[in-house]
Amino acid sequence: MGELETESEKTRSEVASYLRELADQLDGDGDVTLELGGQHVRLNPVNPVTFKLEGESDWSEGDTEAKQSIEFELVWWREARTAEEGALDISTEGE
């Protein structure tokens, strides 16, 4: 099993541009490349893809702010007979 996750603050416009680029990649038949914290992850989604969408709000009595979030997750299954076949294809910048 492999996982790579990153978090950074961006403007709404920057997030929208990133999601548009991802959508364009998903619309094709080839690989999808994600830039995560200076590393690039190449994935090849296959049909069918399960699309999970979650909206959430967290507020407690006495708080002056409420945390709100939107989470997207895409899940698919690929053939893999070994851990290596199922591993993420990760490269660092410059490779």
C-alpha positions in Angstrom: 0.0 0.0 0.0 1.2 3.5 -0.7 0.0 6.9 0.0 1.2 10.4 -0.7 -0.6 13.4 0.7 0.0 17.2 0.8 -1.7 20.2 2.0 -1.2 23.9 1.1 -3.1 27.1 1.2 -4.2 28.4 -2.2 -6.7 31.0 -3.5 -10.1 29.8 -4.8 -8.9 30.6 -8.3 -5.7 28.6 -7.9 -7.8 25.6 -6.7 -10.2 26.0 -9.6 -7.3 26.0 -12.1 -5.8 22.9 -10.5 -9.2 21.1 -10.6 -9.7 22.1 -14.3 -6.3 20.7 -15.2 -7.1 17.5 -13.4 -10.5 17.3 -15.1 -8.9 17.7 -18.5 -6.5 14.8 -17.7 -9.3 12.6 -16.5 -11.2 13.3 -19.7 -8.5 11.7 -21.7 -7.5 8.0 -21.8 -3.9 8.4 -20.5 -2.2 8.8 -17.2 -3.1 11.5 -14.7 -0.1 13.3 -13.1 -0.5 15.0 -9.7 2.1 17.4 -8.2 2.2 16.8 -4.4 4.7 18.7 -2.4 7.5 18.7 -4.9 6.8 15.1 -6.0 4.9 13.9 -9.0 2.6 10.9 -8.8 1.4 9.3 -12.0 -1.8 7.3 -11.9 -3.8 5.6 -14.6 -7.5 5.6 -13.7 -9.6 2.8 -15.3 -13.3 2.6 -15.7 -15.4 2.4 -13.7 -14.3 5.2 -11.3 -16.2 5.7 -8.0 -16.6 9.4 -7.3 -17.0 10.2 -3.6 -18.0 13.8 -2.6 -18.4 15.1 1.0 -19.4 18.4 2.3 -18.8 19.0 6.0 -19.2 21.8 8.7 -17.7 21.6 12.2 -18.8 24.2 14.8 -18.9 23.9 18.6 -20.7 26.1 21.2 -18.5 29.1 22.0 -16.5 28.9 18.8 -16.2 32.1 16.8 -15.4 30.2 13.6 -16.8 27.1 11.8 -14.6 24.8 9.8 -16.1 23.9 6.5 -14.7 21.5 3.9 -15.3 19.8 0.6 -13.6 16.4 0.0 -13.3 14.7 -3.3 -12.1 11.1 -3.8 -11.8 9.0 -6.9 -11.4 5.2 -6.4 -10.8 2.5 -9.0 -9.4 -1.0 -9.1 -6.5 -2.1 -11.2 -5.1 -5.5 -11.9 -2.0 -6.1 -9.7 -0.4 -9.5 -8.9 2.5 -8.0 -6.9 3.0 -5.1 -4.6 5.2 -3.4 -7.2 2.4 -3.6 -9.8 0.1 -1.9 -7.4 2.5 0.7 -6.1 2.3 4.5 -6.8 4.6 5.8 -9.6 6.3 8.6 -7.7 9.1 10.9 -9.0 10.7 14.0 -7.5 11.1 17.3 -9.3 13.9 17.1 -11.9 13.6 13.4 -12.5 
